[in-house]
């Protein structure tokens, strides 16, 4: 294992971020949640929506600009 990776907290995130700060709390994905993405990332947002749909049962809308 690379020394840099060994120093990171055990968080499973793909792709691996350049920086990672682990905090406390939780995130809940609800049926009224939406995916916010700028127009140039709509394809990627659609991919995320399609990946989440089978496991959540939610058809999350893609809205406006993230940020």
PQR file with spaces between the fields and no chain letter, atoms N, CA, C, O and H, PARSE charges and radii, in Angstrom:
ATOM       1  N    UNK     1       0.850   -1.180    0.000 -0.4000 1.5000
ATOM       2  CA   UNK     1       0.000    0.000    0.000 -0.0000 2.0000
ATOM       3  C    UNK     1       0.892    1.239    0.000  0.5500 1.7000
ATOM       4  O    UNK     1       1.940    1.261    0.646 -0.5500 1.4000
ATOM       5  N    UNK     2       0.473    2.249   -0.717 -0.4000 1.5000
ATOM       6  CA   UNK     2       1.234    3.492   -0.756 -0.0000 2.0000
ATOM       7  C    UNK     2       1.134    4.223    0.577  0.5500 1.7000
ATOM       8  O    UNK     2       0.066    4.220    1.190 -0.5500 1.4000
ATOM       9  H    UNK     2      -0.378    2.231   -1.241  0.4000 1.0000
ATOM      10  N    UNK     3       2.184    4.835    1.035 -0.4000 1.5000
ATOM      11  CA   UNK     3       2.170    5.547    2.313 -0.0000 2.0000
ATOM      12  C    UNK     3       1.079    6.618    2.387  0.5500 1.7000
ATOM      13  O    UNK     3       0.455    6.788    3.434 -0.5500 1.4000
ATOM      14  H    UNK     3       3.052    4.838    0.537  0.4000 1.0000
ATOM      15  N    UNK     4       0.845    7.335    1.301 -0.4000 1.5000
ATOM      16  CA   UNK     4      -0.170    8.388    1.300 -0.0000 2.0000
ATOM      17  C    UNK     4      -1.548    7.786    1.531  0.5500 1.7000
ATOM      18  O    UNK     4      -2.337    8.329    2.305 -0.5500 1.4000
ATOM      19  H    UNK     4       1.351    7.197    0.450  0.4000 1.0000
ATOM      20  N    UNK     5      -1.846    6.682    0.876 -0.4000 1.5000
ATOM      21  CA   UNK     5      -3.147    6.033    1.044 -0.0000 2.0000
ATOM      22  C    UNK     5      -3.310    5.460    2.443  0.5500 1.7000
ATOM      23  O    UNK     5      -4.416    5.453    2.983 -0.5500 1.4000
ATOM      24  H    UNK     5      -1.205    6.241    0.247  0.4000 1.0000
ATOM      25  N    UNK     6      -2.238    4.987    3.027 -0.4000 1.5000
ATOM      26  CA   UNK     6      -2.316    4.422    4.366 -0.0000 2.0000
ATOM      27  C    UNK     6      -2.687    5.483    5.394  0.5500 1.7000
ATOM      28  O    UNK     6      -3.257    5.161    6.436 -0.5500 1.4000
ATOM      29  H    UNK     6      -1.340    4.993    2.588  0.4000 1.0000
ATOM      30  N    UNK     7      -2.371    6.740    5.113 -0.4000 1.5000
ATOM      31  CA   UNK     7      -2.647    7.822    6.052 -0.0000 2.0000
ATOM      32  C    UNK     7      -4.097    8.309    5.972  0.5500 1.7000
ATOM      33  O    UNK     7      -4.563    9.011    6.869 -0.5500 1.4000
ATOM      34  H    UNK     7      -1.907    7.002    4.267  0.4000 1.0000
ATOM      35  N    UNK     8      -4.806    7.941    4.910 -0.4000 1.5000
ATOM      36  CA   UNK     8      -6.195    8.389    4.753 -0.0000 2.0000
ATOM      37  C    UNK     8      -7.134    7.591    5.654  0.5500 1.7000
ATOM      38  O    UNK     8      -6.878    6.422    5.942 -0.5500 1.4000
ATOM      39  H    UNK     8      -4.428    7.370    4.182  0.4000 1.0000
ATOM      40  N    UNK     9      -8.220    8.223    6.099 -0.4000 1.5000
ATOM      41  CA   UNK     9      -9.221    7.494    6.870 -0.0000 2.0000
ATOM      42  C    UNK     9      -9.856    6.407    5.995  0.5500 1.7000
ATOM      43  O    UNK     9      -9.837    6.507    4.768 -0.5500 1.4000
ATOM      44  H    UNK     9      -8.428    9.173    5.865  0.4000 1.0000
ATOM      45  N    UNK    10     -10.411    5.384    6.618 -0.4000 1.5000
ATOM      46  CA   UNK    10     -11.043    4.279    5.892 -0.0000 2.0000
ATOM      47  C    UNK    10     -12.411    4.723    5.372  0.5500 1.7000
ATOM      48  O    UNK    10     -13.437    4.450    5.996 -0.5500 1.4000
ATOM      49  H    UNK    10     -10.427    5.302    7.615  0.4000 1.0000
ATOM      50  N    UNK    11     -12.419    5.401    4.237 -0.4000 1.5000
ATOM      51  CA   UNK    11     -13.641    5.859    3.600 -0.0000 2.0000
ATOM      52  C    UNK    11     -13.626    5.347    2.167  0.5500 1.7000
ATOM      53  O    UNK    11     -12.646    5.531    1.444 -0.5500 1.4000
ATOM      54  H    UNK    11     -11.586    5.622    3.730  0.4000 1.0000
ATOM      55  N    UNK    12     -14.705    4.709    1.763 -0.4000 1.5000
ATOM      56  CA   UNK    12     -14.761    4.164    0.417 -0.0000 2.0000
ATOM      57  C    UNK    12     -15.412    5.173   -0.518  0.5500 1.7000
ATOM      58  O    UNK    12     -16.637    5.291   -0.560 -0.5500 1.4000
ATOM      59  H    UNK    12     -15.500    4.559    2.350  0.4000 1.0000
ATOM      60  N    UNK    13     -14.590    5.901   -1.266 -0.4000 1.5000
ATOM      61  CA   UNK    13     -15.069    6.912   -2.205 -0.0000 2.0000
ATOM      62  C    UNK    13     -14.329    6.716   -3.529  0.5500 1.7000
ATOM      63  O    UNK    13     -13.101    6.644   -3.562 -0.5500 1.4000
ATOM      64  H    UNK    13     -13.596    5.806   -1.232  0.4000 1.0000
ATOM      65  N    UNK    14     -15.085    6.631   -4.602 -0.4000 1.5000
ATOM      66  CA   UNK    14     -14.498    6.494   -5.934 -0.0000 2.0000
ATOM      67  C    UNK    14     -15.049    7.602   -6.802  0.5500 1.7000
ATOM      68  O    UNK    14     -16.268    7.761   -6.872 -0.5500 1.4000
ATOM      69  H    UNK    14     -16.083    6.690   -4.575  0.4000 1.0000
ATOM      70  N    UNK    15     -14.217    8.370   -7.461 -0.4000 1.5000
ATOM      71  CA   UNK    15     -12.762    8.307   -7.437 -0.0000 2.0000
ATOM      72  C    UNK    15     -12.214    8.867   -6.134  0.5500 1.7000
ATOM      73  O    UNK    15     -12.875    9.649   -5.451 -0.5500 1.4000
ATOM      74  H    UNK    15     -13.227    8.241   -7.404  0.4000 1.0000
ATOM      75  N    UNK    16     -11.019    8.462   -5.806 -0.4000 1.5000
ATOM      76  CA   UNK    16     -10.360    8.923   -4.590 -0.0000 2.0000
ATOM      77  C    UNK    16     -10.115   10.425   -4.689  0.5500 1.7000
ATOM      78  O    UNK    16      -9.465   10.877   -5.632 -0.5500 1.4000
ATOM      79  H    UNK    16     -10.482    7.826   -6.361  0.4000 1.0000
ATOM      80  N    UNK    17     -10.621   11.207   -3.736 -0.4000 1.5000
ATOM      81  CA   UNK    17     -10.428   12.661   -3.808 -0.0000 2.0000
ATOM      82  C    UNK    17      -8.986   13.061   -3.492  0.5500 1.7000
ATOM      83  O    UNK    17      -8.254   12.321   -2.835 -0.5500 1.4000
ATOM      84  H    UNK    17     -11.149   10.840   -2.970  0.4000 1.0000
ATOM      85  N    UNK    18      -8.598   14.222   -3.963 -0.4000 1.5000
ATOM      86  CA   UNK    18      -7.270   14.750   -3.672 -0.0000 2.0000
ATOM      87  C    UNK    18      -7.168   15.079   -2.190  0.5500 1.7000
ATOM      88  O    UNK    18      -6.150   14.808   -1.553 -0.5500 1.4000
ATOM      89  H    UNK    18      -9.193   14.824   -4.496  0.4000 1.0000
ATOM      90  N    UNK    19      -8.241   15.673   -1.640 -0.4000 1.5000
ATOM      91  CA   UNK    19      -8.305   16.002   -0.218 -0.0000 2.0000
ATOM      92  C    UNK    19      -9.551   15.379    0.373  0.5500 1.7000
ATOM      93  O    UNK    19     -10.577   15.274   -0.298 -0.5500 1.4000
ATOM      94  H    UNK    19      -9.068   15.893   -2.157  0.4000 1.0000
ATOM      95  N    UNK    20      -9.467   14.967    1.624 -0.4000 1.5000
ATOM      96  CA   UNK    20     -10.599   14.355    2.305 -0.0000 2.0000
ATOM      97  C    UNK    20     -10.593   14.766    3.766  0.5500 1.7000
ATOM      98  O    UNK    20      -9.599   14.574    4.467 -0.5500 1.4000
ATOM      99  H    UNK    20      -8.633   15.053    2.170  0.4000 1.0000
ATOM     100  N    UNK    21     -11.696   15.328    4.223 -0.4000 1.5000
ATOM     101  CA   UNK    21     -11.852   15.673    5.627 -0.0000 2.0000
ATOM     102  C    UNK    21     -13.057   14.903    6.146  0.5500 1.7000
ATOM     103  O    UNK    21     -14.179   15.097    5.678 -0.5500 1.4000
ATOM     104  H    UNK    21     -12.503   15.483    3.654  0.4000 1.0000
ATOM     105  N    UNK    22     -12.821   14.038    7.104 -0.4000 1.5000
ATOM     106  CA   UNK    22     -13.893   13.229    7.666 -0.0000 2.0000
ATOM     107  C    UNK    22     -14.522   13.985    8.826  0.5500 1.7000
ATOM     108  O    UNK    22     -13.831   14.416    9.749 -0.5500 1.4000
ATOM     109  H    UNK    22     -11.909   13.880    7.484  0.4000 1.0000
ATOM     110  N    UNK    23     -15.827   14.139    8.769 -0.4000 1.5000
ATOM     111  CA   UNK    23     -16.557   14.801    9.843 -0.0000 2.0000
ATOM     112  C    UNK    23     -17.513   13.822   10.489  0.5500 1.7000
ATOM     113  O    UNK    23     -17.401   12.610   10.306 -0.5500 1.4000
ATOM     114  H    UNK    23     -16.388   13.789    8.019  0.4000 1.0000
ATOM     115  N    UNK    24     -18.438   14.350   11.233 -0.4000 1.5000
ATOM     116  CA   UNK    24     -19.444   13.503   11.855 -0.0000 2.0000
ATOM     117  C    UNK    24     -20.783   13.800   11.206  0.5500 1.7000
ATOM     118  O    UNK    24     -20.935   14.806   10.513 -0.5500 1.4000
ATOM     119  H    UNK    24     -18.528   15.334   11.382  0.4000 1.0000
ATOM     120  N    UNK    25     -21.748   12.930   11.429 -0.4000 1.5000
ATOM     121  CA   UNK    25     -23.075   13.135   10.881 -0.0000 2.0000
ATOM     122  C    UNK    25     -23.424   12.104    9.839  0.5500 1.7000
ATOM     123  O    UNK    25     -22.669   11.164    9.589 -0.5500 1.4000
ATOM     124  H    UNK    25     -21.624   12.112   11.992  0.4000 1.0000
ATOM     125  N    UNK    26     -24.569   12.292    9.239 -0.4000 1.5000
ATOM     126  CA   UNK    26     -25.043   11.362    8.225 -0.0000 2.0000
ATOM     127  C    UNK    26     -25.644   12.116    7.058  0.5500 1.7000
ATOM     128  O    UNK    26     -25.920   13.312    7.152 -0.5500 1.4000
ATOM     129  H    UNK    26     -25.183   13.055    9.442  0.4000 1.0000
ATOM     130  N    UNK    27     -25.841   11.422    5.980 -0.4000 1.5000
ATOM     131  CA   UNK    27     -26.506   11.964    4.811 -0.0000 2.0000
ATOM     132  C    UNK    27     -27.615   10.995    4.458  0.5500 1.7000
ATOM     133  O    UNK    27     -27.381    9.793    4.328 -0.5500 1.4000
ATOM     134  H    UNK    27     -25.617   10.451    5.904  0.4000 1.0000
ATOM     135  N    UNK    28     -28.817   11.512    4.304 -0.4000 1.5000
ATOM     136  CA   UNK    28     -29.951   10.669    3.955 -0.0000 2.0000
ATOM     137  C    UNK    28     -30.476   11.071    2.589  0.5500 1.7000
ATOM     138  O    UNK    28     -30.790   12.236    2.344 -0.5500 1.4000
ATOM     139  H    UNK    28     -29.008   12.488    4.409  0.4000 1.0000
ATOM     140  N    UNK    29     -30.566   10.096    1.711 -0.4000 1.5000
ATOM     141  CA   UNK    29     -31.125   10.310    0.389 -0.0000 2.0000
ATOM     142  C    UNK    29     -32.615   10.015    0.482  0.5500 1.7000
ATOM     143  O    UNK    29     -33.007    8.895    0.807 -0.5500 1.4000
ATOM     144  H    UNK    29     -30.311    9.150    1.910  0.4000 1.0000
ATOM     145  N    UNK    30     -33.447   11.014    0.198 -0.4000 1.5000
ATOM     146  CA   UNK    30     -34.891   10.865    0.323 -0.0000 2.0000
ATOM     147  C    UNK    30     -35.555   10.922   -1.049  0.5500 1.7000
ATOM     148  O    UNK    30     -34.936   11.333   -2.030 -0.5500 1.4000
ATOM     149  H    UNK    30     -33.128   11.924   -0.067  0.4000 1.0000
ATOM     150  N    UNK    31     -36.791   10.516   -1.109 -0.4000 1.5000
ATOM     151  CA   UNK    31     -37.516   10.517   -2.382 -0.0000 2.0000
ATOM     152  C    UNK    31     -37.680   11.920   -2.951  0.5500 1.7000
ATOM     153  O    UNK    31     -37.899   12.075   -4.153 -0.5500 1.4000
ATOM     154  H    UNK    31     -37.294   10.182   -0.312  0.4000 1.0000
ATOM     155  N    UNK    32     -37.578   12.943   -2.107 -0.4000 1.5000
ATOM     156  CA   UNK    32     -37.701   14.327   -2.572 -0.0000 2.0000
ATOM     157  C    UNK    32     -36.348   14.971   -2.852  0.5500 1.7000
ATOM     158  O    UNK    32     -36.279   16.165   -3.147 -0.5500 1.4000
ATOM     159  H    UNK    32     -37.401   12.817   -1.131  0.4000 1.0000
ATOM     160  N    UNK    33     -35.266   14.186   -2.761 -0.4000 1.5000
ATOM     161  CA   UNK    33     -33.934   14.695   -3.071 -0.0000 2.0000
ATOM     162  C    UNK    33     -33.827   14.955   -4.568  0.5500 1.7000
ATOM     163  O    UNK    33     -34.609   14.422   -5.356 -0.5500 1.4000
ATOM     164  H    UNK    33     -35.323   13.217   -2.521  0.4000 1.0000
ATOM     165  N    UNK    34     -32.866   15.767   -4.950 -0.4000 1.5000
ATOM     166  CA   UNK    34     -32.603   16.051   -6.356 -0.0000 2.0000
ATOM     167  C    UNK    34     -31.097   16.048   -6.573  0.5500 1.7000
ATOM     168  O    UNK    34     -30.322   16.224   -5.634 -0.5500 1.4000
ATOM     169  H    UNK    34     -32.231   16.200   -4.310  0.4000 1.0000
ATOM     170  N    UNK    35     -30.698   15.847   -7.806 -0.4000 1.5000
ATOM     171  CA   UNK    35     -29.293   15.912   -8.186 -0.0000 2.0000
ATOM     172  C    UNK    35     -29.071   17.256   -8.866  0.5500 1.7000
ATOM     173  O    UNK    35     -29.652   17.529   -9.917 -0.5500 1.4000
ATOM     174  H    UNK    35     -31.327   15.703   -8.569  0.4000 1.0000
ATOM     175  N    UNK    36     -28.235   18.090   -8.269 -0.4000 1.5000
ATOM     176  CA   UNK    36     -27.942   19.411   -8.844 -0.0000 2.0000
ATOM     177  C    UNK    36     -26.668   19.312   -9.663  0.5500 1.7000
ATOM     178  O    UNK    36     -25.640   18.834   -9.183 -0.5500 1.4000
ATOM     179  H    UNK    36     -27.763   17.868   -7.415  0.4000 1.0000
ATOM     180  N    UNK    37     -26.746   19.769  -10.906 -0.4000 1.5000
ATOM     181  CA   UNK    37     -25.581   19.705  -11.784 -0.0000 2.0000
ATOM     182  C    UNK    37     -25.657   20.800  -12.825  0.5500 1.7000
ATOM     183  O    UNK    37     -26.740   21.110  -13.321 -0.5500 1.4000
ATOM     184  H    UNK    37     -27.581   20.158  -11.297  0.4000 1.0000
ATOM     185  N    UNK    38     -24.515   21.394  -13.166 -0.4000 1.5000
ATOM     186  CA   UNK    38     -24.509   22.368  -14.255 -0.0000 2.0000
ATOM     187  C    UNK    38     -24.788   21.654  -15.581  0.5500 1.7000
ATOM     188  O    UNK    38     -24.624   20.439  -15.690 -0.5500 1.4000
ATOM     189  H    UNK    38     -23.635   21.142  -12.764  0.4000 1.0000
ATOM     190  N    UNK    39     -25.198   22.403  -16.555 -0.4000 1.5000
ATOM     191  CA   UNK    39     -25.593   21.843  -17.853 -0.0000 2.0000
ATOM     192  C    UNK    39     -24.513   20.938  -18.458  0.5500 1.7000
ATOM     193  O    UNK    39     -24.832   19.902  -19.041 -0.5500 1.4000
ATOM     194  H    UNK    39     -25.331   23.390  -16.466  0.4000 1.0000
ATOM     195  N    UNK    40     -23.246   21.321  -18.322 -0.4000 1.5000
ATOM     196  CA   UNK    40     -22.188   20.525  -18.943 -0.0000 2.0000
ATOM     197  C    UNK    40     -21.918   19.202  -18.234  0.5500 1.7000
ATOM     198  O    UNK    40     -21.128   18.395  -18.724 -0.5500 1.4000
ATOM     199  H    UNK    40     -22.987   22.162  -17.848  0.4000 1.0000
ATOM     200  N    UNK    41     -22.557   18.965  -17.095 -0.4000 1.5000
ATOM     201  CA   UNK    41     -22.411   17.691  -16.384 -0.0000 2.0000
ATOM     202  C    UNK    41     -23.729   16.919  -16.310  0.5500 1.7000
ATOM     203  O    UNK    41     -23.879   16.021  -15.482 -0.5500 1.4000
ATOM     204  H    UNK    41     -23.199   19.621  -16.697  0.4000 1.0000
ATOM     205  N    UNK    42     -24.670   17.265  -17.166 -0.4000 1.5000
ATOM     206  CA   UNK    42     -25.966   16.574  -17.161 -0.0000 2.0000
ATOM     207  C    UNK    42     -25.840   15.090  -17.471  0.5500 1.7000
ATOM     208  O    UNK    42     -26.563   14.279  -16.892 -0.5500 1.4000
ATOM     209  H    UNK    42     -24.548   17.995  -17.838  0.4000 1.0000
ATOM     210  N    UNK    43     -24.940   14.719  -18.370 -0.4000 1.5000
ATOM     211  CA   UNK    43     -24.764   13.297  -18.676 -0.0000 2.0000
ATOM     212  C    UNK    43     -24.293   12.524  -17.448  0.5500 1.7000
ATOM     213  O    UNK    43     -24.791   11.435  -17.166 -0.5500 1.4000
ATOM     214  H    UNK    43     -24.353   15.377  -18.841  0.4000 1.0000
ATOM     215  N    UNK    44     -23.337   13.088  -16.723 -0.4000 1.5000
ATOM     216  CA   UNK    44     -22.825   12.440  -15.519 -0.0000 2.0000
ATOM     217  C    UNK    44     -23.910   12.375  -14.444  0.5500 1.7000
ATOM     218  O    UNK    44     -24.028   11.373  -13.739 -0.5500 1.4000
ATOM     219  H    UNK    44     -22.932   13.973  -16.953  0.4000 1.0000
ATOM     220  N    UNK    45     -24.697   13.438  -14.319 -0.4000 1.5000
ATOM     221  CA   UNK    45     -25.791   13.452  -13.351 -0.0000 2.0000
ATOM     222  C    UNK    45     -26.825   12.387  -13.713  0.5500 1.7000
ATOM     223  O    UNK    45     -27.368   11.722  -12.831 -0.5500 1.4000
ATOM     224  H    UNK    45     -24.601   14.252  -14.892  0.4000 1.0000
ATOM     225  N    UNK    46     -27.095   12.228  -15.003 -0.4000 1.5000
ATOM     226  CA   UNK    46     -28.013   11.190  -15.443 -0.0000 2.0000
ATOM     227  C    UNK    46     -27.486    9.802  -15.134  0.5500 1.7000
ATOM     228  O    UNK    46     -28.250    8.907  -14.773 -0.5500 1.4000
ATOM     229  H    UNK    46     -26.653   12.769  -15.719  0.4000 1.0000
ATOM     230  N    UNK    47     -26.188    9.624  -15.275 -0.4000 1.5000
ATOM     231  CA   UNK    47     -25.560    8.345  -14.931 -0.0000 2.0000
ATOM     232  C    UNK    47     -25.730    8.061  -13.441  0.5500 1.7000
ATOM     233  O    UNK    47     -26.086    6.946  -13.060 -0.5500 1.4000
ATOM     234  H    UNK    47     -25.567   10.351  -15.569  0.4000 1.0000
ATOM     235  N    UNK    48     -25.478    9.063  -12.595 -0.4000 1.5000
ATOM     236  CA   UNK    48     -25.661    8.901  -11.154 -0.0000 2.0000
ATOM     237  C    UNK    48     -27.105    8.546  -10.841  0.5500 1.7000
ATOM     238  O    UNK    48     -27.357    7.628  -10.060 -0.5500 1.4000
ATOM     239  H    UNK    48     -25.189    9.969  -12.904  0.4000 1.0000
ATOM     240  N    UNK    49     -28.050    9.250  -11.431 -0.4000 1.5000
ATOM     241  CA   UNK    49     -29.474    8.963  -11.219 -0.0000 2.0000
ATOM     242  C    UNK    49     -29.790    7.517  -11.588  0.5500 1.7000
ATOM     243  O    UNK    49     -30.491    6.823  -10.851 -0.5500 1.4000
ATOM     244  H    UNK    49     -27.845    9.995  -12.066  0.4000 1.0000
ATOM     245  N    UNK    50     -29.274    7.064  -12.728 -0.4000 1.5000
ATOM     246  CA   UNK    50     -29.546    5.709  -13.192 -0.0000 2.0000
ATOM     247  C    UNK    50     -28.919    4.649  -12.294  0.5500 1.7000
ATOM     248  O    UNK    50     -29.483    3.570  -12.119 -0.5500 1.4000
ATOM     249  H    UNK    50     -28.705    7.627  -13.326  0.4000 1.0000
ATOM     250  N    UNK    51     -27.761    4.951  -11.726 -0.4000 1.5000
ATOM     251  CA   UNK    51     -27.096    4.023  -10.805 -0.0000 2.0000
ATOM     252  C    UNK    51     -27.855    3.933   -9.477  0.5500 1.7000
ATOM     253  O    UNK    51     -27.973    2.851   -8.902 -0.5500 1.4000
ATOM     254  H    UNK    51     -27.303    5.828  -11.868  0.4000 1.0000
ATOM     255  N    UNK    52     -28.368    5.065   -8.992 -0.4000 1.5000
ATOM     256  CA   UNK    52     -29.064    5.089   -7.705 -0.0000 2.0000
ATOM     257  C    UNK    52     -30.478    4.513   -7.767  0.5500 1.7000
ATOM     258  O    UNK    52     -30.971    3.980   -6.774 -0.5500 1.4000
ATOM     259  H    UNK    52     -28.272    5.944   -9.459  0.4000 1.0000
ATOM     260  N    UNK    53     -31.125    4.614   -8.911 -0.4000 1.5000
ATOM     261  CA   UNK    53     -32.542    4.230   -9.026 -0.0000 2.0000
ATOM     262  C    UNK    53     -32.841    2.792   -8.590  0.5500 1.7000
ATOM     263  O    UNK    53     -33.772    2.600   -7.807 -0.5500 1.4000
ATOM     264  H    UNK    53     -30.725    5.047   -9.718  0.4000 1.0000
ATOM     265  N    UNK    54     -32.115    1.781   -9.045 -0.4000 1.5000
ATOM     266  CA   UNK    54     -32.474    0.413   -8.658 -0.0000 2.0000
ATOM     267  C    UNK    54     -32.383    0.145   -7.152  0.5500 1.7000
ATOM     268  O    UNK    54     -33.214   -0.576   -6.600 -0.5500 1.4000
ATOM     269  H    UNK    54     -31.359    1.937   -9.681  0.4000 1.0000
ATOM     270  N    UNK    55     -31.383    0.719   -6.494 -0.4000 1.5000
ATOM     271  CA   UNK    55     -31.207    0.446   -5.066 -0.0000 2.0000
ATOM     272  C    UNK    55     -32.071    1.322   -4.164  0.5500 1.7000
ATOM     273  O    UNK    55     -32.335    0.962   -3.017 -0.5500 1.4000
ATOM     274  H    UNK    55     -30.708    1.305   -6.943  0.4000 1.0000
ATOM     275  N    UNK    56     -32.513    2.472   -4.675 -0.4000 1.5000
ATOM     276  CA   UNK    56     -33.321    3.371   -3.850 -0.0000 2.0000
ATOM     277  C    UNK    56     -34.793    3.353   -4.216  0.5500 1.7000
ATOM     278  O    UNK    56     -35.652    3.624   -3.378 -0.5500 1.4000
ATOM     279  H    UNK    56     -32.298    2.765   -5.607  0.4000 1.0000
ATOM     280  N    UNK    57     -35.081    3.032   -5.471 -0.4000 1.5000
ATOM     281  CA   UNK    57     -36.456    3.117   -5.951 -0.0000 2.0000
ATOM     282  C    UNK    57     -36.849    4.543   -6.308  0.5500 1.7000
ATOM     283  O    UNK    57     -38.012    4.804   -6.615 -0.5500 1.4000
ATOM     284  H    UNK    57     -34.383    2.812   -6.152  0.4000 1.0000
ATOM     285  N    UNK    58     -35.892    5.473   -6.271 -0.4000 1.5000
ATOM     286  CA   UNK    58     -36.172    6.882   -6.545 -0.0000 2.0000
ATOM     287  C    UNK    58     -35.731    7.249   -7.952  0.5500 1.7000
ATOM     288  O    UNK    58     -34.647    6.858   -8.385 -0.5500 1.4000
ATOM     289  H    UNK    58     -34.947    5.261   -6.022  0.4000 1.0000
ATOM     290  N    UNK    59     -36.559    7.994   -8.666 -0.4000 1.5000
ATOM     291  CA   UNK    59     -36.170    8.591   -9.937 -0.0000 2.0000
ATOM     292  C    UNK    59     -35.869   10.064   -9.625  0.5500 1.7000
ATOM     293  O    UNK    59     -36.727   10.931   -9.795 -0.5500 1.4000
ATOM     294  H    UNK    59     -37.440    8.311   -8.314  0.4000 1.0000
ATOM     295  N    UNK    60     -34.661   10.328   -9.174 -0.4000 1.5000
ATOM     296  CA   UNK    60     -34.288   11.660   -8.729 -0.0000 2.0000
ATOM     297  C    UNK    60     -34.215   12.629   -9.908  0.5500 1.7000
ATOM     298  O    UNK    60     -33.607   12.315  -10.932 -0.5500 1.4000
ATOM     299  H    UNK    60     -33.965    9.624   -9.035  0.4000 1.0000
ATOM     300  N    UNK    61     -34.833   13.802   -9.770 -0.4000 1.5000
ATOM     301  CA   UNK    61     -34.743   14.785  -10.851 -0.0000 2.0000
ATOM     302  C    UNK    61     -33.358   15.427  -10.871  0.5500 1.7000
ATOM     303  O    UNK    61     -32.689   15.528   -9.842 -0.5500 1.4000
ATOM     304  H    UNK    61     -35.327   14.057   -8.939  0.4000 1.0000
ATOM     305  N    UNK    62     -32.947   15.852  -12.046 -0.4000 1.5000
ATOM     306  CA   UNK    62     -31.709   16.606  -12.217 -0.0000 2.0000
ATOM     307  C    UNK    62     -32.106   18.059  -12.363  0.5500 1.7000
ATOM     308  O    UNK    62     -32.887   18.412  -13.247 -0.5500 1.4000
ATOM     309  H    UNK    62     -33.490   15.770  -12.882  0.4000 1.0000
ATOM     310  N    UNK    63     -31.570   18.898  -11.496 -0.4000 1.5000
ATOM     311  CA   UNK    63     -31.985   20.296  -11.468 -0.0000 2.0000
ATOM     312  C    UNK    63     -30.811   21.244  -11.549  0.5500 1.7000
ATOM     313  O    UNK    63     -29.686   20.904  -11.183 -0.5500 1.4000
ATOM     314  H    UNK    63     -30.936   18.611  -10.778  0.4000 1.0000
ATOM     315  N    UNK    64     -31.089   22.420  -12.027 -0.4000 1.5000
ATOM     316  CA   UNK    64     -30.237   23.596  -11.988 -0.0000 2.0000
ATOM     317  C    UNK    64     -28.757   23.402  -11.916  0.5500 1.7000
ATOM     318  O    UNK    64     -28.209   22.406  -12.389 -0.5500 1.4000
ATOM     319  H    UNK    64     -32.003   22.696  -12.324  0.4000 1.0000
ATOM     320  N    UNK    65     -28.131   24.354  -11.327 -0.4000 1.5000
ATOM     321  CA   UNK    65     -26.682   24.414  -11.253 -0.0000 2.0000
ATOM     322  C    UNK    65     -26.215   24.078   -9.847  0.5500 1.7000
ATOM     323  O    UNK    65     -26.713   24.633   -8.868 -0.5500 1.4000
ATOM     324  H    UNK    65     -28.576   25.163  -10.942  0.4000 1.0000
ATOM     325  N    UNK    66     -25.260   23.169   -9.754 -0.4000 1.5000
ATOM     326  CA   UNK    66     -24.687   22.819   -8.454 -0.0000 2.0000
ATOM     327  C    UNK    66     -23.812   23.954   -7.967  0.5500 1.7000
ATOM     328  O    UNK    66     -23.266   24.721   -8.760 -0.5500 1.4000
ATOM     329  H    UNK    66     -24.856   22.718  -10.550  0.4000 1.0000
ATOM     330  N    UNK    67     -23.685   24.051   -6.670 -0.4000 1.5000
ATOM     331  CA   UNK    67     -22.765   25.044   -6.156 -0.0000 2.0000
ATOM     332  C    UNK    67     -23.357   25.759   -5.030  0.5500 1.7000
ATOM     333  O    UNK    67     -22.721   26.645   -4.459 -0.5500 1.4000
ATOM     334  H    UNK    67     -24.129   23.428   -6.025  0.4000 1.0000
